[in-house]
Amino acid sequence: MLTLAVALCYCVDAQIKTPAASTSAKIMQTVGLTDFTVEYSRPNMKGRKIFSADGLVPYGKMWRTGANQATKITIADDVMVGDSKLAAGTYAITTVPTAASWTVHFYEHNSTSWSSYTEATPVAAVKVSPMSSNCSVETYRMSFENVTDTSADLVMAWENTSVPVKFTVDVDERVMKNIEQVLAGPSGNDYYNAASYYHTSGKDKMKALELIQKATNVDKPKFWQVRREALILADMGKFAEAIKAADKSMQLAKAAGNDGYVKMNKESIAAWAMKK
């Protein structure tokens, strides 16, 4: 009886898997300092006419730009697509092909169903010119081509048609900002992280104090940074200085609305006052 029950459960739960008619694909490309990821499905021609007035993808009608689920692109930073700005995020792509031009729409991605975007308003729309080729592409393909430090073309190719969509990234501003930050030296958080490591791992306390005070001896120190200074001073037996630092951290935490740090500092001040 038990054997029969197990067999029945297996029959109910088992699923037959077969290859998908249109396979899923994922491509990733870094352009300058910006990462792009595209996820889409790849239908085959199978002897069918694709782009034409009476083709599988008829002119003037919205196309999901692939098969199955909505074609999706994720962009790590703000970019330009054609003449339109596209903020960092994840977008669904649809297209409206014609013989002379294609309109490429980008929507905020909120559904895997491409039909949910047919009545939606795109956040960006660009017109691009299709190109014809003597080479026939059997399986629909999306790829990044003509990649430079500042731009790349997302190319959609199928049948004898390829459509390049130009993306431009801002490299110079990011590189210059990074250069300025590095040449300016470590930040307060860098000193805080280094001091925290020295302190929590039991290394040289004097070095830990030296590092944390580089973070706290500024016009607007952070309450958690001053808290670390107080803890280091207390571990060094400098309780009067630790209390002073804890009080400063407490006042900063009050101003920031962080009750947790206010409570911790109050408790520390009471405990250290008994050790002075």
Buried (B, 14 or more C-beta within 10 A) or exposed (E): EEEEEEEEEEEEEEEEEEEEEBBEBEBEBEBBBBBBBBBBBBBBBEEEEBBEEEEBBBBEEBBBBBBBBBBBBBBBBEBBBBEBEBEEBEBBBBBBBBEEEBBBBBBBBEBEEBEEBEEBEBBBBBEBEBEEEEEEBEBBBBBBEEBEEBBBBBBBBBBBBBBBBBBBBBBEEBEEEEEEEEEEEBEBEEBBBBBBEBBEEEEEBEBBBBBBBBBBEEEEBBBBBBBBBBBBBBBBEBBEBBBBBBBBBBBBBBEEEBEEBBEBBEEBBEBBEEEE
